[in-house]
Amino acid sequence: MSTELTTRQKVEAGLARRRRKEFTFRLVGMFATAVGILFLVIFFATLLGKGSSAFSQTFLQLNVEFNEDVLAPNGELDLIYADFDGLIRTALLNELPDVSGRGERRELYRLVSIGAGYQIQEMIAQNSELMGTTQSIWVPVSANVDMLMKGNIDASLDESLRPLSDWQIGWINKLDQAGRLDKKFNTALFTNGDSREPELAGIKGATMGSFFMLVVTIALSFPIGVAAAIYLEEFAPKNRWSDLIEVNINNLAAVPSIVFGLLGLAVFINWMALPRSAPLVGGLVLTLLTLPVIIIASRAAIKAVPPSIREAALGLGASQMQVVFHHVLPLAMPGMLTGAIIGMSRALGESAPLLMIGMIAFVVDVPGSFTDPSTALPVQIYLWADSPERAFAERTSAAIIVLLGFLLLMNLTAVIIRKRMERKW
């Protein structure tokens, strides 16, 4: 009896100690979770704070006279060499007639983006009946004016410490008071390619480049990865060669992505002579990058299928091929698709291998095919982050927001597909 009492006392003494340890462990876990959430909130708050302003753009309203003497002095309109910028300069001088002197005029003309002339050119190209009329047009201002209107430039600083002169700030205030300046949704961010001028730079070229690369990647990596996983899991003999292949696949999943870029540079560009900076080459490199991830995820999905499914099918006379494709593959498909989309998400966010194959080049035109020169969203973010102009900082954050939106959409798609195709047994 005394022995039982002693044992009970030991157990009761140990229970208090174990409960304290459990409580401490829970506190540590809650603290770690809170710290992670805090840093995530700080990250998104900083990103949204810096990038949300890029979705709006400041425009200037001008009464532009489509003067035939300026556009067609010889009686014939030349859309390439016509002085469209001259129409903008004349409209500016009409708004601020007090501006005189060559230096002041140069300062005045810098308030408007060089894209205003191209805007007038497109209007004339689409409607030649505008010749000889006067139209009220909203044209984009320069990046520095846009930064001032958004509060990113302190007008109270000394003139030598800001990119806008006292003259320019005075004219901007006059135009603002007259209701000639207004912020509108920045459609150029989504419809333009890259540009040296921040107010004209957009992500359409990079988005299309990423789209073409992902099409090539998913078209190659998913069927090859699934086929490799099925063979290794269902048909390959278990020997040292299959073990060696399995080890190498696991090692490839941990190889730095830039190594795949070097491989793509050596094989696809130097040896196969494929075009540099093309989405086709980028897609092939990203295929090499995502294949190990898809193979590992597909093998795990196949292993998760209960052996009873295979045994029942074989017992009813099905062949090994019928067992795999009629029973195992449909049940493993949700996990395979989830692994494929996770691999695509990784491929979408990669930039290091793309730098090695020349996709860091400055490309203005939007690619129209898999072989056109292009860049990708992560590389575009890298290029803008390295630009000295302050206006590119907000566009960098905006591009990151768009990229994160795509990644969130892809991962959400993976979850939905898995839930809808999931089967319980």
C-alpha positions, 0 to 999 in steps of 0.5 A, a space after each residue: 500500500 505504501 508503495 502505491 502511495 509513493 508512486 502516486 505522489 511521484 506522478 502527481 509531482 511530475 504532472 505539475 512539472 509537465 503542465 508547466 512545460 506544456 504551458 511554456 511551450 504553448 506560450 513560445 508557440 503563440 509568441 512565434 506565431 504573433 511575431 510572424 504575423 506582425 512581420 507579415 502585417 508590416 511587410 504588406 502595410 509597407 508594400 501597400 503604402 508605397 505601391 498604392 499611389 502607383 495605381 493613380 496618375 496625375 493628368 493635365 487638361 489642355 486645350 489642344 489646337 490641331 493646327 494644320 499649319 503645324 502638322 501638315 505645313 506642306 499640305 500632307 500629314 506625316 504621322 512620323 515627323 509631324 510636330 505633335 510636341 509643338 501642339 502641346 507646347 503651344 497649349 501650355 503657353 496658352 495656359 500660362 501666357 506670362 512665361 517668357 524667355 527660353 529658359 523659362 519655357 524649357 522649364 515649363 515644357 518639362 512639366 508634361 510627359 513626352 508621352 503627350 505627343 504620342 497621345 496626340 499622334 494616336 488621336 490623329 491616326 485614329 481620327 483624321 477629322 480632328 485636324 483644324 479643331 480644338 479639343 480639351 485633352 487630359 495628358 500625362 504630366 512628368 514623373 516629378 510633377 506626379 510625385 509632387 502632387 502625390 506628396 512625395 516631394 517636399 516643396 518647402 525644401 531648398 530649390 537645390 534639394 528637389 528636382 523641381 524649380 521654384 518656377 515649376 512649382 509656381 506653375 503647378 500651383 496655378 494649374 492646380 488652382 485652376 482645376 487643370 490637374 487631376 488624378 486618374 486611374 493609371 491605365 498605362 501601368 497595365 497597358 504599356 511596356 517598359 519605358 525610361 520615363 516612369 510615368 509611361 512605364 508599364 508591366 504589360 510586356 513583363 506580364 505577357 512574358 511571364 504568361 508565355 513562359 508559364 505556358 511553356 513550363 506547364 505544358 512540358 513539366 506537368 506531363 513529364 513530371 507525372 509520367 516520371 513519377 508514375 514510372 518510378 512509383 509503379 513500374 520501375 524495379 527497386 534497385 540501386 539505379 532507381 535509388 540513385 535516380 530518386 536521390 538525384 531528383 531530391 538533390 535537384 529540388 534543392 539546387 540553387 535556381 541560378 544553376 539552372 540558368 547556367 544550364 539553360 545558357 549552355 544548352 538552349 542558347 549556346 548549343 541549340 542556338 535558341 533566341 536569347 531573351 525569349 519566353 521559349 528559353 525562359 520556359 525551358 529553363 523553368 521547366 528544368 527548375 520545376 520538374 523535381 518539385 512536380 515529380 516529388 509531389 506526384 510520387 507523394 500523391 501516388 503513395 497516398 493512394 491506399 494499397 487496397 485500391 490496387 489489390 481490388 482492381 488486380 483481383 478483378 482482373 485489371 492489368 497493371 496499366 489499367 490499375 494505374 490509369 483507371 484507379 490510382 491516377 484519378 485518386 492521386 490527381 488532386 495532389 499532383 495538380 497541387 504540386 504542379 501549381 506550387 511549382 508554377 508559383 515558384 517559377 513565376 517568382 524566379 528571376 535568377 535563372 532568367 538573368 542568365 539567359 538575357 531576360 534582363 534586357 530593356 524591352 519596350 515592345 510587348 511580346 506577341 509570341 514565344 520567340 519575341 524578346 521579352 522580360 518577366 515580372 520578377 526581372 521587371 521588378 529588379 530593373 525598376 528597383 535598380 532605377 535611380 528615379 524616385 517615381 520607379 520606387 512606387 511602381 516597383 511596389 505596385 509590380 510586387 503587389 501584382 505579382 503577389 496577387 498572381 501568386 495568391 490566385 494560383 495558390 487559391 486555385 490549387 486549394 480549390 482544385 484539391 478540394 473539388 477533386 478530393 475523394 475519401 475512402 
